[in-house]
Amino acid sequence: MEIYFAGSIRGGRDDAALYRRLIDELGRYGTVLTEHIADPDLAEHDTSDQEIYAQDIDWLERADIVVAEVTTPSLGVGYEIARAETLGKPILCLFRPAAGRRLSAMVAGAPGPAVVAYETVEEAAAAIGNAIAAIDRAG
Ligand code: 6IA
């Protein structure tokens, strides 16, 4: 299974350590195409925005499931969710209400993504397991 994990980069890196834990969890089920999302040293480098976009769209098209941590608002993550929805991909959005934010209505109200509220990594892991089991059943 190929898994596309989406998390905020330029939207803010407050949750980068959490992304690491979620990516590790996802790694139990297959290949995470977007491992770098958790890189604490992710710095601006030579890759152009056009190259980043092209690579990410390619990965999105390949992915069997898109898992997005949506607590830190990110234009890029929102864009990826919308694109994944158009592609008909299964989408799991993980959101932490305890962080004091409200999820955008354009994600919360969209028909494609399953939005799961969670507090602990264990709860997120259970939601991931359920989403992947649903794909296995459908497949
Ligand atoms: O708007 P944001 O930057 O928060 O968007 C984050 C989302 O867009 C992530 O889920 C990524 O899949 C994608 N994305 C944004 N920037 C990059 C990137 N930059 N590399 C790969 N995917 C990205 C490379 C590092 C950069 C800081 C030079």
Backbone and ligand atoms as CSV (ligand in chain L), in Angstrom:
chain,resi,resn,atom,element,x,y,z
A,1,MET,N,N,0.836,-1.197,0.000
A,1,MET,CA,C,0.000,0.000,0.000
A,1,MET,C,C,0.873,1.250,0.000
A,2,GLU,N,N,0.477,2.240,-0.810
A,2,GLU,CA,C,1.211,3.512,-0.826
A,2,GLU,C,C,0.323,4.580,-0.170
A,3,ILE,N,N,0.921,5.259,0.782
A,3,ILE,CA,C,0.168,6.176,1.641
A,3,ILE,C,C,0.710,7.596,1.476
A,4,TYR,N,N,-0.202,8.531,1.230
A,4,TYR,CA,C,0.190,9.944,1.136
A,4,TYR,C,C,-0.171,10.613,2.448
A,5,PHE,N,N,0.827,11.044,3.194
A,5,PHE,CA,C,0.561,11.781,4.426
A,5,PHE,C,C,0.726,13.271,4.151
A,6,ALA,N,N,-0.270,14.056,4.557
A,6,ALA,CA,C,-0.223,15.512,4.386
A,6,ALA,C,C,-0.210,16.192,5.741
A,7,GLY,N,N,0.690,17.152,5.894
A,7,GLY,CA,C,0.750,17.950,7.117
A,7,GLY,C,C,1.349,19.303,6.780
A,8,SER,N,N,1.094,20.248,7.638
A,8,SER,CA,C,1.496,21.620,7.353
A,8,SER,C,C,3.018,21.774,7.239
A,9,ILE,N,N,3.437,22.519,6.240
A,9,ILE,CA,C,4.856,22.913,6.129
A,9,ILE,C,C,4.927,24.434,6.274
A,10,ARG,N,N,4.591,25.175,5.247
A,10,ARG,CA,C,4.664,26.641,5.381
A,10,ARG,C,C,3.513,27.185,6.224
A,11,GLY,N,N,2.495,26.380,6.421
A,11,GLY,CA,C,1.397,26.795,7.307
A,11,GLY,C,C,1.805,26.863,8.769
A,12,GLY,N,N,2.950,26.257,9.104
A,12,GLY,CA,C,3.431,26.281,10.495
A,12,GLY,C,C,3.857,24.884,10.922
A,13,ARG,N,N,4.960,24.809,11.663
A,13,ARG,CA,C,5.577,23.521,11.979
A,13,ARG,C,C,5.351,23.070,13.415
A,14,ASP,N,N,4.382,23.675,14.108
A,14,ASP,CA,C,4.167,23.346,15.527
A,14,ASP,C,C,3.939,21.851,15.762
A,15,ASP,N,N,3.347,21.154,14.793
A,15,ASP,CA,C,2.985,19.750,14.996
A,15,ASP,C,C,3.958,18.777,14.335
A,16,ALA,N,N,5.144,19.250,13.984
A,16,ALA,CA,C,6.076,18.389,13.232
A,16,ALA,C,C,6.398,17.096,13.995
A,17,ALA,N,N,6.556,17.163,15.309
A,17,ALA,CA,C,6.884,15.950,16.081
A,17,ALA,C,C,5.720,14.959,16.042
A,18,LEU,N,N,4.512,15.495,16.067
A,18,LEU,CA,C,3.327,14.632,15.953
A,18,LEU,C,C,3.271,13.967,14.574
A,19,TYR,N,N,3.593,14.727,13.526
A,19,TYR,CA,C,3.593,14.143,12.171
A,19,TYR,C,C,4.540,12.932,12.132
A,20,ARG,N,N,5.681,13.061,12.804
A,20,ARG,CA,C,6.636,11.939,12.850
A,20,ARG,C,C,5.975,10.679,13.408
A,21,ARG,N,N,5.252,10.851,14.495
A,21,ARG,CA,C,4.624,9.689,15.140
A,21,ARG,C,C,3.529,9.096,14.259
A,22,LEU,N,N,2.785,9.957,13.581
A,22,LEU,CA,C,1.728,9.460,12.698
A,22,LEU,C,C,2.326,8.741,11.488
A,23,ILE,N,N,3.416,9.282,10.950
A,23,ILE,CA,C,4.073,8.640,9.804
A,23,ILE,C,C,4.627,7.282,10.221
A,24,ASP,N,N,5.201,7.201,11.424
A,24,ASP,CA,C,5.696,5.906,11.918
A,24,ASP,C,C,4.548,4.899,11.996
A,25,GLU,N,N,3.414,5.362,12.473
A,25,GLU,CA,C,2.244,4.487,12.574
A,25,GLU,C,C,1.810,4.032,11.175
A,26,LEU,N,N,1.745,4.973,10.237
A,26,LEU,CA,C,1.336,4.641,8.865
A,26,LEU,C,C,2.307,3.657,8.217
A,27,GLY,N,N,3.574,3.752,8.605
A,27,GLY,CA,C,4.597,2.882,8.038
A,27,GLY,C,C,4.353,1.406,8.325
A,28,ARG,N,N,3.524,1.110,9.310
A,28,ARG,CA,C,3.186,-0.289,9.607
A,28,ARG,C,C,2.338,-0.911,8.499
A,29,TYR,N,N,1.694,-0.055,7.696
A,29,TYR,CA,C,0.744,-0.552,6.688
A,29,TYR,C,C,1.276,-0.478,5.262
A,30,GLY,N,N,2.382,0.214,5.070
A,30,GLY,CA,C,2.885,0.337,3.709
A,30,GLY,C,C,3.953,1.411,3.615
A,31,THR,N,N,4.123,1.913,2.394
A,31,THR,CA,C,5.143,2.932,2.139
A,31,THR,C,C,4.518,4.320,2.261
A,32,VAL,N,N,5.118,5.156,3.103
A,32,VAL,CA,C,4.655,6.540,3.200
A,32,VAL,C,C,5.454,7.351,2.181
A,33,LEU,N,N,4.751,7.851,1.160
A,33,LEU,CA,C,5.427,8.540,0.054
A,33,LEU,C,C,6.014,9.876,0.495
A,34,THR,N,N,5.472,10.434,1.567
A,34,THR,CA,C,5.811,11.809,1.963
A,34,THR,C,C,6.483,11.855,3.338
A,35,GLU,N,N,7.465,10.990,3.546
A,35,GLU,CA,C,8.205,10.899,4.812
A,35,GLU,C,C,8.752,12.257,5.283
A,36,HIS,N,N,9.165,13.088,4.338
A,36,HIS,CA,C,9.833,14.368,4.658
A,36,HIS,C,C,8.953,15.325,5.455
A,37,ILE,N,N,7.629,15.099,5.457
A,37,ILE,CA,C,6.727,16.039,6.149
A,37,ILE,C,C,7.102,16.142,7.627
A,38,ALA,N,N,7.721,15.065,8.164
A,38,ALA,CA,C,8.074,15.070,9.583
A,38,ALA,C,C,9.488,15.570,9.837
A,39,ASP,N,N,10.233,15.858,8.791
A,39,ASP,CA,C,11.641,16.220,8.981
A,39,ASP,C,C,11.758,17.533,9.770
A,40,PRO,N,N,12.358,17.480,10.975
A,40,PRO,CA,C,12.438,18.704,11.778
A,40,PRO,C,C,13.349,19.749,11.150
A,41,ASP,N,N,14.242,19.306,10.280
A,41,ASP,CA,C,15.201,20.240,9.673
A,41,ASP,C,C,14.772,20.691,8.285
A,42,LEU,N,N,13.524,20.387,7.957
A,42,LEU,CA,C,13.025,20.769,6.641
A,42,LEU,C,C,13.261,22.268,6.452
A,43,ALA,N,N,14.163,22.582,5.562
A,43,ALA,CA,C,14.478,23.998,5.342
A,43,ALA,C,C,14.288,24.299,3.868
A,44,GLU,N,N,14.141,25.536,3.585
A,44,GLU,CA,C,14.047,25.928,2.182
A,44,GLU,C,C,15.337,25.502,1.491
A,45,HIS,N,N,15.218,24.805,0.389
A,45,HIS,CA,C,16.429,24.455,-0.353
A,45,HIS,C,C,16.184,24.713,-1.819
A,46,ASP,N,N,16.937,24.030,-2.662
A,46,ASP,CA,C,16.966,24.409,-4.067
A,46,ASP,C,C,15.748,23.962,-4.877
A,47,THR,N,N,14.970,23.011,-4.315
A,47,THR,CA,C,13.834,22.515,-5.077
A,47,THR,C,C,12.860,23.659,-5.336
A,48,SER,N,N,12.447,23.803,-6.588
A,48,SER,CA,C,11.520,24.894,-6.895
A,48,SER,C,C,10.104,24.510,-6.473
A,49,ASP,N,N,9.268,25.503,-6.307
A,49,ASP,CA,C,7.871,25.232,-5.971
A,49,ASP,C,C,7.204,24.395,-7.066
A,50,GLN,N,N,7.591,24.637,-8.314
A,50,GLN,CA,C,7.003,23.869,-9.419
A,50,GLN,C,C,7.385,22.390,-9.317
A,51,GLU,N,N,8.629,22.125,-8.919
A,51,GLU,CA,C,9.071,20.730,-8.766
A,51,GLU,C,C,8.355,20.057,-7.600
A,52,ILE,N,N,8.198,20.791,-6.492
A,52,ILE,CA,C,7.489,20.242,-5.322
A,52,ILE,C,C,6.061,19.892,-5.716
A,53,TYR,N,N,5.399,20.809,-6.404
A,53,TYR,CA,C,4.013,20.591,-6.814
A,53,TYR,C,C,3.909,19.357,-7.711
A,54,ALA,N,N,4.772,19.280,-8.716
A,54,ALA,CA,C,4.695,18.167,-9.676
A,54,ALA,C,C,4.924,16.830,-8.967
A,55,GLN,N,N,5.916,16.784,-8.075
A,55,GLN,CA,C,6.200,15.544,-7.349
A,55,GLN,C,C,5.014,15.152,-6.469
A,56,ASP,N,N,4.455,16.135,-5.749
A,56,ASP,CA,C,3.365,15.817,-4.827
A,56,ASP,C,C,2.104,15.367,-5.569
A,57,ILE,N,N,1.809,15.986,-6.707
A,57,ILE,CA,C,0.629,15.555,-7.477
A,57,ILE,C,C,0.846,14.141,-8.003
A,58,ASP,N,N,2.063,13.847,-8.435
A,58,ASP,CA,C,2.382,12.494,-8.893
A,58,ASP,C,C,2.147,11.481,-7.776
A,59,TRP,N,N,2.634,11.791,-6.576
A,59,TRP,CA,C,2.447,10.885,-5.437
A,59,TRP,C,C,0.965,10.751,-5.072
A,60,LEU,N,N,0.255,11.885,-5.118
A,60,LEU,CA,C,-1.183,11.845,-4.788
A,60,LEU,C,C,-1.917,10.898,-5.734
A,61,GLU,N,N,-1.554,10.972,-7.014
A,61,GLU,CA,C,-2.232,10.127,-8.008
A,61,GLU,C,C,-1.939,8.651,-7.765
A,62,ARG,N,N,-0.754,8.366,-7.227
A,62,ARG,CA,C,-0.371,6.969,-6.958
A,62,ARG,C,C,-0.966,6.416,-5.681
A,63,ALA,N,N,-1.276,7.313,-4.738
A,63,ALA,CA,C,-1.583,6.871,-3.379
A,63,ALA,C,C,-2.859,6.042,-3.308
A,64,ASP,N,N,-2.852,5.063,-2.408
A,64,ASP,CA,C,-4.041,4.259,-2.142
A,64,ASP,C,C,-4.925,4.919,-1.094
A,65,ILE,N,N,-4.327,5.769,-0.274
A,65,ILE,CA,C,-5.070,6.504,0.752
A,65,ILE,C,C,-4.312,7.798,1.065
A,66,VAL,N,N,-5.070,8.835,1.390
A,66,VAL,CA,C,-4.483,10.101,1.827
A,66,VAL,C,C,-4.873,10.312,3.288
A,67,VAL,N,N,-3.872,10.486,4.119
A,67,VAL,CA,C,-4.109,10.774,5.538
A,67,VAL,C,C,-3.558,12.166,5.802
A,68,ALA,N,N,-4.404,13.073,6.294
A,68,ALA,CA,C,-3.988,14.454,6.525
A,68,ALA,C,C,-4.177,14.814,7.996
A,69,GLU,N,N,-3.138,15.388,8.614
A,69,GLU,CA,C,-3.298,15.974,9.944
A,69,GLU,C,C,-3.661,17.431,9.689
A,70,VAL,N,N,-4.872,17.811,10.091
A,70,VAL,CA,C,-5.427,19.103,9.659
A,70,VAL,C,C,-5.556,20.123,10.788
A,71,THR,N,N,-4.927,19.860,11.925
A,71,THR,CA,C,-5.097,20.782,13.055
A,71,THR,C,C,-4.407,22.124,12.793
A,72,THR,N,N,-3.174,22.090,12.316
A,72,THR,CA,C,-2.498,23.334,11.924
A,72,THR,C,C,-2.940,23.677,10.509
A,73,PRO,N,N,-3.674,24.797,10.348
A,73,PRO,CA,C,-4.220,25.109,9.020
A,73,PRO,C,C,-3.110,25.301,7.994
A,74,SER,N,N,-3.292,24.705,6.826
A,74,SER,CA,C,-2.284,24.766,5.767
A,74,SER,C,C,-2.990,24.822,4.429
A,75,LEU,N,N,-2.671,25.836,3.631
A,75,LEU,CA,C,-3.263,25.920,2.291
A,75,LEU,C,C,-2.903,24.696,1.468
A,76,GLY,N,N,-1.639,24.263,1.589
A,76,GLY,CA,C,-1.192,23.116,0.803
A,76,GLY,C,C,-1.974,21.856,1.162
A,77,VAL,N,N,-2.190,21.623,2.460
A,77,VAL,CA,C,-2.929,20.435,2.888
A,77,VAL,C,C,-4.373,20.522,2.382
A,78,GLY,N,N,-4.990,21.700,2.477
A,78,GLY,CA,C,-6.351,21.860,1.974
A,78,GLY,C,C,-6.423,21.585,0.475
A,79,TYR,N,N,-5.431,22.077,-0.237
A,79,TYR,CA,C,-5.383,21.838,-1.691
A,79,TYR,C,C,-5.259,20.353,-1.986
A,80,GLU,N,N,-4.397,19.690,-1.228
A,80,GLU,CA,C,-4.187,18.252,-1.453
A,80,GLU,C,C,-5.461,17.453,-1.154
A,81,ILE,N,N,-6.163,17.835,-0.110
A,81,ILE,CA,C,-7.414,17.143,0.225
A,81,ILE,C,C,-8.415,17.308,-0.923
A,82,ALA,N,N,-8.531,18.528,-1.429
A,82,ALA,CA,C,-9.471,18.766,-2.529
A,82,ALA,C,C,-9.086,17.962,-3.768
A,83,ARG,N,N,-7.793,17.932,-4.067
A,83,ARG,CA,C,-7.337,17.189,-5.241
A,83,ARG,C,C,-7.586,15.687,-5.061
A,84,ALA,N,N,-7.303,15.199,-3.848
A,84,ALA,CA,C,-7.518,13.769,-3.569
A,84,ALA,C,C,-8.995,13.418,-3.695
A,85,GLU,N,N,-9.853,14.337,-3.284
A,85,GLU,CA,C,-11.296,14.106,-3.382
A,85,GLU,C,C,-11.690,13.984,-4.856
A,86,THR,N,N,-11.176,14.885,-5.677
A,86,THR,CA,C,-11.466,14.837,-7.114
A,86,THR,C,C,-10.965,13.530,-7.738
A,87,LEU,N,N,-9.848,13.047,-7.227
A,87,LEU,CA,C,-9.286,11.792,-7.738
A,87,LEU,C,C,-10.025,10.567,-7.190
A,88,GLY,N,N,-10.943,10.797,-6.260
A,88,GLY,CA,C,-11.711,9.687,-5.705
A,88,GLY,C,C,-10.947,8.844,-4.692
A,89,LYS,N,N,-9.898,9.415,-4.102
A,89,LYS,CA,C,-9.093,8.668,-3.127
A,89,LYS,C,C,-9.804,8.603,-1.774
A,90,PRO,N,N,-9.602,7.514,-1.036
A,90,PRO,CA,C,-10.029,7.514,0.365
A,90,PRO,C,C,-9.198,8.552,1.125
A,91,ILE,N,N,-9.867,9.361,1.945
A,91,ILE,CA,C,-9.173,10.436,2.677
A,91,ILE,C,C,-9.555,10.373,4.145
A,92,LEU,N,N,-8.548,10.327,5.004
A,92,LEU,CA,C,-8.764,10.415,6.444
A,92,LEU,C,C,-8.136,11.714,6.936
A,93,CYS,N,N,-8.957,12.571,7.536
A,93,CYS,CA,C,-8.454,13.807,8.138
A,93,CYS,C,C,-8.457,13.651,9.650
A,94,LEU,N,N,-7.306,13.873,10.261
A,94,LEU,CA,C,-7.159,13.758,11.714
A,94,LEU,C,C,-7.079,15.161,12.294
A,95,PHE,N,N,-7.944,15.432,13.279
A,95,PHE,CA,C,-8.070,16.794,13.816
A,95,PHE,C,C,-8.104,16.750,15.337
A,96,ARG,N,N,-7.375,17.654,15.987
A,96,ARG,CA,C,-7.334,17.722,17.453
A,96,ARG,C,C,-8.112,18.947,17.951
A,97,PRO,N,N,-9.371,18.774,18.347
A,97,PRO,CA,C,-10.152,19.913,18.835
A,97,PRO,C,C,-9.505,20.549,20.058
A,98,ALA,N,N,-8.762,19.762,20.837
A,98,ALA,CA,C,-8.150,20.286,22.059
A,98,ALA,C,C,-7.138,21.394,21.773
A,99,ALA,N,N,-6.685,21.497,20.515
A,99,ALA,CA,C,-5.738,22.561,20.167
A,99,ALA,C,C,-6.433,23.920,20.097
A,100,GLY,N,N,-7.776,23.928,20.209
A,100,GLY,CA,C,-8.491,25.198,20.301
A,100,GLY,C,C,-8.845,25.827,18.963
A,101,ARG,N,N,-8.700,25.080,17.896
A,101,ARG,CA,C,-9.074,25.607,16.585
A,101,ARG,C,C,-10.369,24.955,16.112
A,102,ARG,N,N,-11.005,25.591,15.134
A,102,ARG,CA,C,-12.136,24.956,14.459
A,102,ARG,C,C,-11.718,24.639,13.031
A,103,LEU,N,N,-12.034,23.426,12.631
A,103,LEU,CA,C,-11.658,22.983,11.291
A,103,LEU,C,C,-12.455,23.751,10.242
A,104,SER,N,N,-11.809,24.104,9.154
A,104,SER,CA,C,-12.477,24.781,8.048
A,104,SER,C,C,-13.724,24.015,7.616
A,105,ALA,N,N,-14.808,24.753,7.384
A,105,ALA,CA,C,-16.044,24.126,6.903
A,105,ALA,C,C,-15.835,23.440,5.557
A,106,MET,N,N,-14.859,23.914,4.782
A,106,MET,CA,C,-14.632,23.339,3.451
A,106,MET,C,C,-13.998,21.953,3.529
A,107,VAL,N,N,-13.419,21.640,4.685
A,107,VAL,CA,C,-12.942,20.265,4.912
A,107,VAL,C,C,-13.970,19.500,5.737
A,108,ALA,N,N,-14.439,20.139,6.819
A,108,ALA,CA,C,-15.390,19.462,7.715
A,108,ALA,C,C,-16.685,19.117,6.986
A,109,GLY,N,N,-17.084,19.971,6.029
A,109,GLY,CA,C,-18.360,19.770,5.348
A,109,GLY,C,C,-18.250,19.053,4.013
A,110,ALA,N,N,-17.048,18.746,3.600
A,110,ALA,CA,C,-16.876,18.087,2.289
A,110,ALA,C,C,-17.316,16.627,2.372
A,111,PRO,N,N,-17.887,16.113,1.288
A,111,PRO,CA,C,-18.370,14.735,1.337
A,111,PRO,C,C,-17.258,13.688,1.307
A,112,GLY,N,N,-16.108,14.017,0.732
A,112,GLY,CA,C,-15.069,13.007,0.532
A,112,GLY,C,C,-14.317,12.596,1.785
A,113,PRO,N,N,-13.763,13.545,2.516
A,113,PRO,CA,C,-12.900,13.167,3.641
A,113,PRO,C,C,-13.687,12.650,4.840
A,114,ALA,N,N,-13.178,11.595,5.455
A,114,ALA,CA,C,-13.658,11.192,6.777
A,114,ALA,C,C,-12.847,11.998,7.793
A,115,VAL,N,N,-13.538,12.757,8.631
A,115,VAL,CA,C,-12.839,13.569,9.634
A,115,VAL,C,C,-12.978,12.888,10.990
A,116,VAL,N,N,-11.840,12.622,11.619
A,116,VAL,CA,C,-11.847,11.986,12.938
A,116,VAL,C,C,-11.179,12.920,13.936
A,117,ALA,N,N,-11.905,13.249,15.005
A,117,ALA,CA,C,-11.336,14.044,16.086
A,117,ALA,C,C,-10.594,13.118,17.039
A,118,TYR,N,N,-9.432,13.569,17.510
A,118,TYR,CA,C,-8.654,12.721,18.404
A,118,TYR,C,C,-7.853,13.577,19.365
A,119,GLU,N,N,-7.377,12.932,20.431
A,119,GLU,CA,C,-6.474,13.618,21.356
A,119,GLU,C,C,-5.124,12.931,21.404
A,120,THR,N,N,-5.145,11.605,21.570
A,120,THR,CA,C,-3.876,10.896,21.745
A,120,THR,C,C,-3.443,10.226,20.438
A,121,VAL,N,N,-2.151,9.957,20.354
A,121,VAL,CA,C,-1.639,9.244,19.187
A,121,VAL,C,C,-2.293,7.869,19.077
A,122,GLU,N,N,-2.617,7.271,20.226
A,122,GLU,CA,C,-3.262,5.949,20.198
A,122,GLU,C,C,-4.627,6.044,19.514
A,123,GLU,N,N,-5.347,7.129,19.802
A,123,GLU,CA,C,-6.652,7.316,19.133
A,123,GLU,C,C,-6.465,7.514,17.624
A,124,ALA,N,N,-5.444,8.275,17.251
A,124,ALA,CA,C,-5.172,8.479,15.823
A,124,ALA,C,C,-4.807,7.150,15.180
A,125,ALA,N,N,-4.014,6.338,15.887
A,125,ALA,CA,C,-3.591,5.041,15.349
A,125,ALA,C,C,-4.805,4.147,15.115
A,126,ALA,N,N,-5.768,4.195,16.015
A,126,ALA,CA,C,-6.980,3.386,15.849
A,126,ALA,C,C,-7.758,3.851,14.620
A,127,ALA,N,N,-7.857,5.168,14.425
A,127,ALA,CA,C,-8.572,5.701,13.261
A,127,ALA,C,C,-7.875,5.286,11.968
A,128,ILE,N,N,-6.547,5.306,11.983
A,128,ILE,CA,C,-5.770,4.883,10.808
A,128,ILE,C,C,-6.031,3.401,10.520
A,129,GLY,N,N,-5.995,2.593,11.557
A,129,GLY,CA,C,-6.250,1.155,11.387
A,129,GLY,C,C,-7.624,0.904,10.793
A,130,ASN,N,N,-8.625,1.627,11.270
A,130,ASN,CA,C,-9.992,1.470,10.756
A,130,ASN,C,C,-10.076,1.876,9.284
A,131,ALA,N,N,-9.434,3.003,8.939
A,131,ALA,CA,C,-9.507,3.504,7.558
A,131,ALA,C,C,-8.842,2.510,6.615
A,132,ILE,N,N,-7.739,1.935,7.032
A,132,ILE,CA,C,-7.032,0.999,6.156
A,132,ILE,C,C,-7.781,-0.329,6.076
A,133,ALA,N,N,-8.394,-0.732,7.160
A,133,ALA,CA,C,-9.199,-1.960,7.119
A,133,ALA,C,C,-10.380,-1.784,6.161
A,134,ALA,N,N,-10.955,-0.580,6.121
A,134,ALA,CA,C,-12.089,-0.319,5.217
A,134,ALA,C,C,-11.636,-0.429,3.757
A,135,ILE,N,N,-10.437,0.034,3.463
A,135,ILE,CA,C,-9.919,-0.072,2.088
A,135,ILE,C,C,-9.677,-1.534,1.740
A,136,ASP,N,N,-9.100,-2.260,2.690
A,136,ASP,CA,C,-8.829,-3.690,2.440
A,136,ASP,C,C,-10.136,-4.433,2.157
A,137,ARG,N,N,-11.189,-4.077,2.907
A,137,ARG,CA,C,-12.483,-4.740,2.692
A,137,ARG,C,C,-13.028,-4.411,1.302
A,138,ALA,N,N,-12.854,-3.115,0.906
A,138,ALA,CA,C,-13.395,-2.673,-0.383
A,138,ALA,C,C,-12.593,-3.263,-1.538
A,139,GLY,N,N,-11.256,-3.460,-1.278
A,139,GLY,CA,C,-10.350,-3.864,-2.353
A,139,GLY,C,C,-10.542,-5.294,-2.766
L,1,6IA,O1,O,1.011,25.150,2.470
L,1,6IA,P1,P,1.924,24.178,3.166
L,1,6IA,O2,O,3.368,24.388,2.894
L,1,6IA,O3,O,1.661,24.077,4.661
L,1,6IA,O4,O,1.538,22.776,2.510
L,1,6IA,C1,C,1.948,21.560,3.057
L,1,6IA,C2,C,1.569,20.411,2.133
L,1,6IA,O5,O,2.033,20.687,0.820
L,1,6IA,C3,C,2.198,19.099,2.573
L,1,6IA,O6,O,1.199,18.136,2.842
L,1,6IA,C4,C,3.082,18.670,1.410
L,1,6IA,O7,O,2.628,17.492,0.801
L,1,6IA,C5,C,3.030,19.800,0.418
L,1,6IA,N1,N,4.302,20.526,0.427
L,1,6IA,C6,C,4.488,21.809,0.728
L,1,6IA,N2,N,5.806,22.121,0.677
L,1,6IA,C7,C,6.431,20.989,0.355
L,1,6IA,C8,C,7.780,20.638,0.198
L,1,6IA,N3,N,8.706,21.531,0.424
L,1,6IA,N4,N,8.127,19.392,-0.130
L,1,6IA,C9,C,7.152,18.482,-0.317
L,1,6IA,N5,N,5.843,18.734,-0.145
L,1,6IA,C10,C,5.486,19.976,0.188
L,1,6IA,C11,C,10.067,21.125,0.551
L,1,6IA,C12,C,10.620,21.824,1.664
L,1,6IA,C13,C,10.489,23.275,1.421
L,1,6IA,C14,C,10.335,23.950,2.720
L,1,6IA,C15,C,11.625,23.641,0.541
